[in-house]
Amino acid sequence: MFVFSFAVEPEDSPLWNYIKLSKIEDYFDVISVHFGHPGPTDESVINDTVARKTVDYLINLGIPPQKLELSVETLGFMERTNQPLSYNELIEKGAPPYSDGHFDGYIYQSQKQVVEKTRIIEEKTLYGFSLQTILYDLPAKDNSSLFHAAFYYS
């Protein structure tokens, strides 16, 4: 299986033209769109409107929905310094597991953002979902884990 993976980029990024011209869907089995580092670590990674627009754009380019995967970061990033902190450390510090993705100056994927992305996957019949660096999540059986949200909240 061949996977093409990239971090979501702003609308004016040259990445989109590259994807449009290269016809990546002809060469790869799965196209994984990552929301988080090494791409932007700002509001766009937790905004479900950005996720929906990205998916719609890729589908409009001719990429079959069944080849698209959404992937989320398990690190949060300090808004001003980009300093990372793992999801499990954020929860330990008091970040709410289900929130708007903001806590103490950090932007992070909470269970809410995971649920929003899994709903997009179900609605658009996408390939699937992945967590980047699952070690930074809480244990899978923990009701506050991102893994738990992906399987039980959608």
VMD Tcl script that builds the backbone (N, CA, C; Angstrom):
set m [mol new atoms 462]
animate dup $m
set s [atomselect $m all]
$s set {name element resname resid chain x y z} {
  {N N MET 1 A 0.849 -1.176 0.000}
  {CA C MET 1 A 0.000 0.000 0.000}
  {C C MET 1 A 0.891 1.234 0.000}
  {N N PHE 2 A 0.556 2.184 -0.841}
  {CA C PHE 2 A 1.294 3.432 -0.929}
  {C C PHE 2 A 0.428 4.561 -0.383}
  {N N VAL 3 A 1.022 5.324 0.541}
  {CA C VAL 3 A 0.304 6.416 1.202}
  {C C VAL 3 A 1.020 7.729 0.911}
  {N N PHE 4 A 0.262 8.718 0.490}
  {CA C PHE 4 A 0.760 10.081 0.325}
  {C C PHE 4 A 0.215 10.873 1.497}
  {N N SER 5 A 1.097 11.446 2.284}
  {CA C SER 5 A 0.671 12.147 3.494}
  {C C SER 5 A 1.189 13.577 3.467}
  {N N PHE 6 A 0.332 14.507 3.857}
  {CA C PHE 6 A 0.747 15.903 3.929}
  {C C PHE 6 A -0.054 16.619 5.007}
  {N N ALA 7 A 0.541 17.678 5.530}
  {CA C ALA 7 A -0.144 18.513 6.515}
  {C C ALA 7 A -0.999 19.530 5.777}
  {N N VAL 8 A -2.180 19.793 6.327}
  {CA C VAL 8 A -3.071 20.772 5.719}
  {C C VAL 8 A -2.349 22.119 5.674}
  {N N GLU 9 A -2.532 22.811 4.586}
  {CA C GLU 9 A -1.852 24.083 4.357}
  {C C GLU 9 A -2.876 25.183 4.120}
  {N N PRO 10 A -2.464 26.444 4.262}
  {CA C PRO 10 A -3.367 27.552 3.934}
  {C C PRO 10 A -3.804 27.472 2.468}
  {N N GLU 11 A -4.922 28.100 2.168}
  {CA C GLU 11 A -5.494 28.043 0.816}
  {C C GLU 11 A -4.553 28.553 -0.268}
  {N N ASP 12 A -3.659 29.489 0.073}
  {CA C ASP 12 A -2.762 30.058 -0.933}
  {C C ASP 12 A -1.438 29.297 -1.055}
  {N N SER 13 A -1.318 28.162 -0.401}
  {CA C SER 13 A -0.092 27.371 -0.449}
  {C C SER 13 A 0.106 26.745 -1.831}
  {N N PRO 14 A 1.353 26.666 -2.306}
  {CA C PRO 14 A 1.623 26.002 -3.582}
  {C C PRO 14 A 1.329 24.496 -3.542}
  {N N LEU 15 A 1.167 23.939 -2.352}
  {CA C LEU 15 A 0.855 22.516 -2.218}
  {C C LEU 15 A -0.387 22.140 -3.010}
  {N N TRP 16 A -1.409 22.980 -2.950}
  {CA C TRP 16 A -2.676 22.654 -3.606}
  {C C TRP 16 A -2.525 22.556 -5.116}
  {N N ASN 17 A -1.725 23.438 -5.700}
  {CA C ASN 17 A -1.484 23.368 -7.141}
  {C C ASN 17 A -0.708 22.097 -7.486}
  {N N TYR 18 A 0.237 21.738 -6.648}
  {CA C TYR 18 A 0.998 20.502 -6.858}
  {C C TYR 18 A 0.057 19.295 -6.854}
  {N N ILE 19 A -0.829 19.240 -5.877}
  {CA C ILE 19 A -1.776 18.124 -5.786}
  {C C ILE 19 A -2.677 18.093 -7.017}
  {N N LYS 20 A -3.129 19.266 -7.421}
  {CA C LYS 20 A -4.018 19.359 -8.587}
  {C C LYS 20 A -3.327 18.850 -9.854}
  {N N LEU 21 A -2.094 19.269 -10.066}
  {CA C LEU 21 A -1.379 18.927 -11.297}
  {C C LEU 21 A -0.820 17.505 -11.304}
  {N N SER 22 A -0.496 16.975 -10.145}
  {CA C SER 22 A 0.204 15.687 -10.095}
  {C C SER 22 A -0.700 14.467 -10.184}
  {N N LYS 23 A -2.012 14.650 -9.990}
  {CA C LYS 23 A -2.954 13.521 -10.041}
  {C C LYS 23 A -2.520 12.412 -9.071}
  {N N ILE 24 A -2.249 12.797 -7.819}
  {CA C ILE 24 A -1.731 11.839 -6.840}
  {C C ILE 24 A -2.638 10.631 -6.640}
  {N N GLU 25 A -3.916 10.804 -6.913}
  {CA C GLU 25 A -4.848 9.690 -6.723}
  {C C GLU 25 A -4.538 8.518 -7.654}
  {N N ASP 26 A -3.805 8.779 -8.736}
  {CA C ASP 26 A -3.435 7.710 -9.667}
  {C C ASP 26 A -2.247 6.888 -9.168}
  {N N TYR 27 A -1.505 7.403 -8.205}
  {CA C TYR 27 A -0.268 6.760 -7.775}
  {C C TYR 27 A -0.292 6.244 -6.337}
  {N N PHE 28 A -1.269 6.673 -5.561}
  {CA C PHE 28 A -1.302 6.309 -4.145}
  {C C PHE 28 A -2.633 5.671 -3.778}
  {N N ASP 29 A -2.570 4.720 -2.860}
  {CA C ASP 29 A -3.775 4.034 -2.389}
  {C C ASP 29 A -4.540 4.877 -1.375}
  {N N VAL 30 A -3.793 5.616 -0.552}
  {CA C VAL 30 A -4.390 6.440 0.501}
  {C C VAL 30 A -3.722 7.806 0.479}
  {N N ILE 31 A -4.524 8.846 0.620}
  {CA C ILE 31 A -4.022 10.207 0.741}
  {C C ILE 31 A -4.419 10.686 2.129}
  {N N SER 32 A -3.409 10.863 2.976}
  {CA C SER 32 A -3.636 11.205 4.376}
  {C C SER 32 A -3.410 12.696 4.595}
  {N N VAL 33 A -4.435 13.370 5.086}
  {CA C VAL 33 A -4.368 14.806 5.357}
  {C C VAL 33 A -4.196 14.979 6.858}
  {N N HIS 34 A -3.072 15.577 7.238}
  {CA C HIS 34 A -2.730 15.701 8.654}
  {C C HIS 34 A -3.049 17.104 9.166}
  {N N PHE 35 A -3.724 17.152 10.297}
  {CA C PHE 35 A -4.065 18.422 10.941}
  {C C PHE 35 A -3.159 18.595 12.150}
  {N N GLY 36 A -2.070 19.336 11.951}
  {CA C GLY 36 A -1.102 19.583 13.012}
  {C C GLY 36 A 0.309 19.649 12.470}
  {N N HIS 37 A 1.261 19.634 13.373}
  {CA C HIS 37 A 2.681 19.719 13.045}
  {C C HIS 37 A 3.066 18.593 12.098}
  {N N PRO 38 A 3.834 18.775 11.041}
  {CA C PRO 38 A 4.683 19.919 10.748}
  {C C PRO 38 A 4.000 21.037 9.972}
  {N N GLY 39 A 2.703 20.953 9.781}
  {CA C GLY 39 A 1.973 22.030 9.121}
  {C C GLY 39 A 1.651 23.125 10.111}
  {N N PRO 40 A 0.679 23.924 9.785}
  {CA C PRO 40 A 0.285 24.991 10.703}
  {C C PRO 40 A -0.147 24.424 12.062}
  {N N THR 41 A 0.170 25.130 13.106}
  {CA C THR 41 A -0.257 24.728 14.453}
  {C C THR 41 A -1.135 25.829 15.037}
  {N N ASP 42 A -1.959 26.392 14.190}
  {CA C ASP 42 A -2.827 27.481 14.610}
  {C C ASP 42 A -4.277 27.009 14.637}
  {N N GLU 43 A -5.171 27.948 14.663}
  {CA C GLU 43 A -6.608 27.677 14.741}
  {C C GLU 43 A -7.100 26.737 13.634}
  {N N SER 44 A -6.453 26.770 12.485}
  {CA C SER 44 A -6.924 25.964 11.350}
  {C C SER 44 A -6.901 24.465 11.630}
  {N N VAL 45 A -6.006 24.002 12.495}
  {CA C VAL 45 A -5.912 22.558 12.736}
  {C C VAL 45 A -7.056 22.027 13.587}
  {N N ILE 46 A -7.739 22.901 14.312}
  {CA C ILE 46 A -8.844 22.442 15.161}
  {C C ILE 46 A -10.201 22.901 14.644}
  {N N ASN 47 A -10.210 23.574 13.530}
  {CA C ASN 47 A -11.436 24.140 12.982}
  {C C ASN 47 A -12.081 23.137 12.029}
  {N N ASP 48 A -13.283 22.674 12.345}
  {CA C ASP 48 A -13.917 21.671 11.481}
  {C C ASP 48 A -14.299 22.247 10.120}
  {N N THR 49 A -14.495 23.556 10.026}
  {CA C THR 49 A -14.780 24.170 8.729}
  {C C THR 49 A -13.581 24.013 7.796}
  {N N VAL 50 A -12.384 24.190 8.323}
  {CA C VAL 50 A -11.169 24.001 7.519}
  {C C VAL 50 A -11.073 22.546 7.069}
  {N N ALA 51 A -11.369 21.622 7.964}
  {CA C ALA 51 A -11.329 20.195 7.609}
  {C C ALA 51 A -12.335 19.889 6.501}
  {N N ARG 52 A -13.545 20.400 6.639}
  {CA C ARG 52 A -14.574 20.157 5.617}
  {C C ARG 52 A -14.184 20.769 4.272}
  {N N LYS 53 A -13.674 22.001 4.304}
  {CA C LYS 53 A -13.262 22.663 3.062}
  {C C LYS 53 A -12.127 21.898 2.391}
  {N N THR 54 A -11.196 21.403 3.191}
  {CA C THR 54 A -10.068 20.646 2.650}
  {C C THR 54 A -10.551 19.372 1.969}
  {N N VAL 55 A -11.420 18.639 2.649}
  {CA C VAL 55 A -11.965 17.401 2.083}
  {C C VAL 55 A -12.745 17.702 0.803}
  {N N ASP 56 A -13.608 18.698 0.846}
  {CA C ASP 56 A -14.396 19.052 -0.342}
  {C C ASP 56 A -13.495 19.455 -1.509}
  {N N TYR 57 A -12.459 20.220 -1.207}
  {CA C TYR 57 A -11.534 20.653 -2.254}
  {C C TYR 57 A -10.864 19.450 -2.910}
  {N N LEU 58 A -10.377 18.524 -2.093}
  {CA C LEU 58 A -9.698 17.345 -2.633}
  {C C LEU 58 A -10.649 16.477 -3.458}
  {N N ILE 59 A -11.871 16.326 -2.981}
  {CA C ILE 59 A -12.862 15.556 -3.738}
  {C C ILE 59 A -13.170 16.254 -5.065}
  {N N ASN 60 A -13.290 17.589 -5.034}
  {CA C ASN 60 A -13.546 18.347 -6.266}
  {C C ASN 60 A -12.386 18.263 -7.257}
  {N N LEU 61 A -11.180 17.979 -6.745}
  {CA C LEU 61 A -10.032 17.781 -7.637}
  {C C LEU 61 A -10.071 16.409 -8.304}
  {N N GLY 62 A -10.995 15.565 -7.860}
  {CA C GLY 62 A -11.118 14.240 -8.456}
  {C C GLY 62 A -10.578 13.110 -7.612}
  {N N ILE 63 A -10.141 13.415 -6.402}
  {CA C ILE 63 A -9.643 12.355 -5.526}
  {C C ILE 63 A -10.840 11.617 -4.940}
  {N N PRO 64 A -10.909 10.309 -5.131}
  {CA C PRO 64 A -12.038 9.551 -4.587}
  {C C PRO 64 A -12.074 9.637 -3.058}
  {N N PRO 65 A -13.237 9.881 -2.481}
  {CA C PRO 65 A -13.335 9.987 -1.022}
  {C C PRO 65 A -12.773 8.756 -0.309}
  {N N GLN 66 A -12.918 7.588 -0.920}
  {CA C GLN 66 A -12.466 6.350 -0.296}
  {C C GLN 66 A -10.948 6.273 -0.176}
  {N N LYS 67 A -10.241 7.221 -0.777}
  {CA C LYS 67 A -8.783 7.260 -0.660}
  {C C LYS 67 A -8.311 8.281 0.378}
  {N N LEU 68 A -9.230 9.066 0.927}
  {CA C LEU 68 A -8.844 10.140 1.849}
  {C C LEU 68 A -8.908 9.694 3.305}
  {N N GLU 69 A -7.843 9.994 4.019}
  {CA C GLU 69 A -7.768 9.726 5.458}
  {C C GLU 69 A -7.508 11.050 6.170}
  {N N LEU 70 A -8.133 11.241 7.322}
  {CA C LEU 70 A -7.859 12.416 8.148}
  {C C LEU 70 A -7.023 11.975 9.339}
  {N N SER 71 A -5.991 12.722 9.623}
  {CA C SER 71 A -5.059 12.399 10.701}
  {C C SER 71 A -4.930 13.612 11.620}
  {N N VAL 72 A -4.902 13.367 12.924}
  {CA C VAL 72 A -4.755 14.483 13.865}
  {C C VAL 72 A -3.515 14.307 14.732}
  {N N GLU 73 A -3.014 15.425 15.156}
  {CA C GLU 73 A -1.834 15.511 16.007}
  {C C GLU 73 A -2.206 15.184 17.449}
  {N N THR 74 A -1.318 14.508 18.147}
  {CA C THR 74 A -1.540 14.227 19.568}
  {C C THR 74 A -0.674 15.130 20.443}
  {N N LEU 75 A -0.200 16.196 19.850}
  {CA C LEU 75 A 0.526 17.228 20.589}
  {C C LEU 75 A -0.277 18.521 20.530}
  {N N GLY 76 A -0.216 19.278 21.595}
  {CA C GLY 76 A -0.729 20.637 21.572}
  {C C GLY 76 A 0.453 21.574 21.389}
  {N N PHE 77 A 0.198 22.785 20.914}
  {CA C PHE 77 A 1.278 23.737 20.695}
  {C C PHE 77 A 0.933 25.082 21.319}
  {N N MET 78 A 1.908 25.646 22.050}
  {CA C MET 78 A 1.756 26.969 22.634}
  {C C MET 78 A 1.592 27.959 21.486}
  {N N GLU 79 A 0.559 28.779 21.583}
  {CA C GLU 79 A 0.233 29.684 20.479}
  {C C GLU 79 A 1.369 30.640 20.122}
  {N N ARG 80 A 2.077 31.156 21.092}
  {CA C ARG 80 A 3.098 32.169 20.801}
  {C C ARG 80 A 4.470 31.577 20.495}
  {N N THR 81 A 4.812 30.463 21.135}
  {CA C THR 81 A 6.167 29.925 20.988}
  {C C THR 81 A 6.230 28.640 20.174}
  {N N ASN 82 A 5.083 28.041 19.905}
  {CA C ASN 82 A 5.005 26.762 19.199}
  {C C ASN 82 A 5.598 25.609 20.015}
  {N N GLN 83 A 5.805 25.832 21.308}
  {CA C GLN 83 A 6.328 24.792 22.197}
  {C C GLN 83 A 5.306 23.659 22.292}
  {N N PRO 84 A 5.727 22.400 22.019}
  {CA C PRO 84 A 4.770 21.292 22.069}
  {C C PRO 84 A 4.552 20.755 23.479}
  {N N LEU 85 A 3.383 20.189 23.684}
  {CA C LEU 85 A 3.052 19.474 24.912}
  {C C LEU 85 A 2.084 18.363 24.511}
  {N N SER 86 A 2.347 17.153 24.960}
  {CA C SER 86 A 1.521 16.022 24.539}
  {C C SER 86 A 0.099 16.145 25.079}
  {N N TYR 87 A -0.817 15.501 24.369}
  {CA C TYR 87 A -2.221 15.492 24.794}
  {C C TYR 87 A -2.342 14.957 26.218}
  {N N ASN 88 A -1.651 13.862 26.524}
  {CA C ASN 88 A -1.776 13.313 27.881}
  {C C ASN 88 A -1.233 14.281 28.936}
  {N N GLU 89 A -0.200 15.041 28.611}
  {CA C GLU 89 A 0.310 16.045 29.551}
  {C C GLU 89 A -0.672 17.211 29.699}
  {N N LEU 90 A -1.301 17.606 28.609}
  {CA C LEU 90 A -2.302 18.674 28.684}
  {C C LEU 90 A -3.463 18.262 29.589}
  {N N ILE 91 A -3.935 17.037 29.438}
  {CA C ILE 91 A -5.032 16.550 30.282}
  {C C ILE 91 A -4.584 16.504 31.738}
  {N N GLU 92 A -3.366 16.051 31.966}
  {CA C GLU 92 A -2.817 15.999 33.329}
  {C C GLU 92 A -2.757 17.390 33.956}
  {N N LYS 93 A -2.493 18.425 33.139}
  {CA C LYS 93 A -2.426 19.807 33.635}
  {C C LYS 93 A -3.803 20.435 33.828}
  {N N GLY 94 A -4.862 19.734 33.394}
  {CA C GLY 94 A -6.208 20.252 33.602}
  {C C GLY 94 A -6.975 20.619 32.346}
  {N N ALA 95 A -6.396 20.385 31.173}
  {CA C ALA 95 A -7.120 20.678 29.928}
  {C C ALA 95 A -8.346 19.781 29.836}
  {N N PRO 96 A -9.484 20.339 29.451}
  {CA C PRO 96 A -10.677 19.504 29.307}
  {C C PRO 96 A -10.531 18.566 28.101}
  {N N PRO 97 A -10.870 17.288 28.265}
  {CA C PRO 97 A -10.762 16.347 27.149}
  {C C PRO 97 A -11.681 16.716 25.985}
  {N N TYR 98 A -12.863 17.247 26.288}
  {CA C TYR 98 A -13.825 17.628 25.255}
  {C C TYR 98 A -13.983 19.140 25.344}
  {N N SER 99 A -13.358 19.853 24.403}
  {CA C SER 99 A -13.349 21.315 24.504}
  {C C SER 99 A -13.223 21.955 23.129}
  {N N ASP 100 A -13.029 23.265 23.142}
  {CA C ASP 100 A -12.836 23.999 21.888}
  {C C ASP 100 A -11.394 23.913 21.389}
  {N N GLY 101 A -10.534 23.165 22.090}
  {CA C GLY 101 A -9.153 22.994 21.656}
  {C C GLY 101 A -8.192 24.063 22.140}
  {N N HIS 102 A -8.600 24.828 23.146}
  {CA C HIS 102 A -7.736 25.852 23.729}
  {C C HIS 102 A -7.591 25.602 25.227}
  {N N PHE 103 A -6.358 25.714 25.718}
  {CA C PHE 103 A -6.122 25.585 27.152}
  {C C PHE 103 A -4.794 26.228 27.502}
  {N N ASP 104 A -4.821 27.181 28.398}
  {CA C ASP 104 A -3.614 27.766 28.976}
  {C C ASP 104 A -2.593 28.192 27.909}
  {N N GLY 105 A -3.082 28.798 26.827}
  {CA C GLY 105 A -2.198 29.261 25.762}
  {C C GLY 105 A -1.863 28.213 24.717}
  {N N TYR 106 A -2.381 27.011 24.885}
  {CA C TYR 106 A -2.128 25.927 23.928}
  {C C TYR 106 A -3.328 25.726 23.008}
  {N N ILE 107 A -3.032 25.320 21.778}
  {CA C ILE 107 A -4.046 24.840 20.842}
  {C C ILE 107 A -3.802 23.344 20.714}
  {N N TYR 108 A -4.861 22.558 20.874}
  {CA C TYR 108 A -4.703 21.103 20.805}
  {C C TYR 108 A -5.966 20.461 20.253}
  {N N GLN 109 A -5.812 19.258 19.744}
  {CA C GLN 109 A -6.951 18.474 19.278}
  {C C GLN 109 A -7.576 17.825 20.506}
  {N N SER 110 A -8.781 18.219 20.828}
  {CA C SER 110 A -9.493 17.569 21.929}
  {C C SER 110 A -10.418 16.511 21.335}
  {N N GLN 111 A -11.126 15.826 22.196}
  {CA C GLN 111 A -12.083 14.831 21.718}
  {C C GLN 111 A -13.119 15.461 20.788}
  {N N LYS 112 A -13.462 16.710 21.036}
  {CA C LYS 112 A -14.448 17.396 20.185}
  {C C LYS 112 A -13.966 17.460 18.736}
  {N N GLN 113 A -12.707 17.816 18.529}
  {CA C GLN 113 A -12.181 17.908 17.171}
  {C C GLN 113 A -12.078 16.521 16.527}
  {N N VAL 114 A -11.742 15.516 17.322}
  {CA C VAL 114 A -11.688 14.149 16.797}
  {C C VAL 114 A -13.080 13.706 16.351}
  {N N VAL 115 A -14.082 13.975 17.177}
  {CA C VAL 115 A -15.457 13.614 16.826}
  {C C VAL 115 A -15.886 14.341 15.548}
  {N N GLU 116 A -15.561 15.631 15.448}
  {CA C GLU 116 A -15.919 16.388 14.242}
  {C C GLU 116 A -15.289 15.768 12.996}
  {N N LYS 117 A -14.038 15.365 13.101}
  {CA C LYS 117 A -13.366 14.769 11.942}
  {C C LYS 117 A -13.912 13.381 11.630}
  {N N THR 118 A -14.243 12.595 12.644}
  {CA C THR 118 A -14.819 11.269 12.359}
  {C C THR 118 A -16.213 11.410 11.744}
  {N N ARG 119 A -16.931 12.455 12.088}
  {CA C ARG 119 A -18.235 12.696 11.439}
  {C C ARG 119 A -18.061 13.030 9.958}
  {N N ILE 120 A -17.044 13.818 9.656}
  {CA C ILE 120 A -16.748 14.125 8.251}
  {C C ILE 120 A -16.418 12.829 7.511}
  {N N ILE 121 A -15.639 11.977 8.135}
  {CA C ILE 121 A -15.264 10.694 7.529}
  {C C ILE 121 A -16.503 9.866 7.222}
  {N N GLU 122 A -17.414 9.802 8.175}
  {CA C GLU 122 A -18.645 9.032 7.972}
  {C C GLU 122 A -19.538 9.666 6.902}
  {N N GLU 123 A -19.710 10.981 6.967}
  {CA C GLU 123 A -20.579 11.679 6.008}
  {C C GLU 123 A -20.074 11.564 4.574}
  {N N LYS 124 A -18.775 11.670 4.411}
  {CA C LYS 124 A -18.183 11.695 3.066}
  {C C LYS 124 A -17.668 10.317 2.633}
  {N N THR 125 A -17.853 9.316 3.476}
  {CA C THR 125 A -17.352 7.945 3.257}
  {C C THR 125 A -15.865 7.935 2.887}
  {N N LEU 126 A -15.073 8.569 3.756}
  {CA C LEU 126 A -13.631 8.616 3.549}
  {C C LEU 126 A -12.991 7.300 3.987}
  {N N TYR 127 A -11.726 7.149 3.657}
  {CA C TYR 127 A -10.975 5.932 3.967}
  {C C TYR 127 A -10.907 5.677 5.470}
  {N N GLY 128 A -10.566 6.715 6.242}
  {CA C GLY 128 A -10.459 6.492 7.676}
  {C C GLY 128 A -9.809 7.628 8.428}
  {N N PHE 129 A -9.324 7.277 9.607}
  {CA C PHE 129 A -8.818 8.231 10.585}
  {C C PHE 129 A -7.536 7.678 11.192}
  {N N SER 130 A -6.612 8.566 11.544}
  {CA C SER 130 A -5.421 8.126 12.273}
  {C C SER 130 A -4.994 9.184 13.276}
  {N N LEU 131 A -4.328 8.699 14.308}
  {CA C LEU 131 A -3.719 9.571 15.307}
  {C C LEU 131 A -2.217 9.559 15.078}
  {N N GLN 132 A -1.626 10.728 15.034}
  {CA C GLN 132 A -0.180 10.830 14.909}
  {C C GLN 132 A 0.434 10.583 16.281}
  {N N THR 133 A 1.386 9.725 16.382}
  {CA C THR 133 A 2.103 9.422 17.621}
  {C C THR 133 A 1.141 9.082 18.756}
  {N N ILE 134 A 0.579 7.917 18.676}
  {CA C ILE 134 A -0.428 7.475 19.642}
  {C C ILE 134 A 0.116 7.433 21.074}
  {N N LEU 135 A 1.431 7.384 21.225}
  {CA C LEU 135 A 2.029 7.373 22.566}
  {C C LEU 135 A 1.715 8.642 23.354}
  {N N TYR 136 A 1.389 9.728 22.657}
  {CA C TYR 136 A 1.076 10.985 23.336}
  {C C TYR 136 A -0.387 11.088 23.737}
  {N N ASP 137 A -1.180 10.111 23.343}
  {CA C ASP 137 A -2.577 10.042 23.762}
  {C C ASP 137 A -2.629 9.381 25.138}
  {N N LEU 138 A -3.787 9.412 25.748}
  {CA C LEU 138 A -4.019 8.643 26.966}
  {C C LEU 138 A -4.208 7.179 26.563}
  {N N PRO 139 A -4.163 6.245 27.508}
  {CA C PRO 139 A -4.424 4.845 27.155}
  {C C PRO 139 A -5.785 4.707 26.465}
  {N N ALA 140 A -5.871 3.803 25.505}
  {CA C ALA 140 A -7.074 3.652 24.677}
  {C C ALA 140 A -8.334 3.399 25.495}
  {N N LYS 141 A -8.218 2.719 26.625}
  {CA C LYS 141 A -9.395 2.410 27.448}
  {C C LYS 141 A -9.857 3.597 28.291}
  {N N ASP 142 A -9.051 4.643 28.340}
  {CA C ASP 142 A -9.403 5.839 29.108}
  {C C ASP 142 A -10.485 6.610 28.352}
  {N N ASN 143 A -11.590 6.907 29.003}
  {CA C ASN 143 A -12.699 7.622 28.359}
  {C C ASN 143 A -12.308 9.006 27.853}
  {N N SER 144 A -11.194 9.553 28.330}
  {CA C SER 144 A -10.740 10.875 27.898}
  {C C SER 144 A -9.753 10.815 26.734}
  {N N SER 145 A -9.425 9.625 26.270}
  {CA C SER 145 A -8.434 9.508 25.193}
  {C C SER 145 A -9.030 9.918 23.845}
  {N N LEU 146 A -8.161 10.356 22.966}
  {CA C LEU 146 A -8.579 10.697 21.608}
  {C C LEU 146 A -9.008 9.432 20.865}
  {N N PHE 147 A -8.302 8.352 21.123}
  {CA C PHE 147 A -8.653 7.058 20.531}
  {C C PHE 147 A -10.082 6.679 20.905}
  {N N HIS 148 A -10.431 6.845 22.176}
  {CA C HIS 148 A -11.784 6.539 22.657}
  {C C HIS 148 A -12.816 7.400 21.917}
  {N N ALA 149 A -12.507 8.673 21.761}
  {CA C ALA 149 A -13.443 9.578 21.072}
  {C C ALA 149 A -13.670 9.147 19.627}
  {N N ALA 150 A -12.627 8.705 18.965}
  {CA C ALA 150 A -12.749 8.296 17.561}
  {C C ALA 150 A -13.667 7.091 17.406}
  {N N PHE 151 A -13.662 6.204 18.378}
  {CA C PHE 151 A -14.450 4.978 18.263}
  {C C PHE 151 A -15.823 5.041 18.896}
  {N N TYR 152 A -15.974 5.804 19.957}
  {CA C TYR 152 A -17.209 5.710 20.728}
  {C C TYR 152 A -18.104 6.933 20.687}
  {N N TYR 153 A -17.597 8.078 20.218}
  {CA C TYR 153 A -18.417 9.286 20.231}
  {C C TYR 153 A -19.060 9.589 18.895}
  {N N SER 154 A -18.553 9.022 17.837}
  {CA C SER 154 A -19.065 9.409 16.515}
  {C C SER 154 A -20.341 8.669 16.180}
}
mol reanalyze $m
mol bondsrecalc $m
mol representation Tube
mol addrep $m
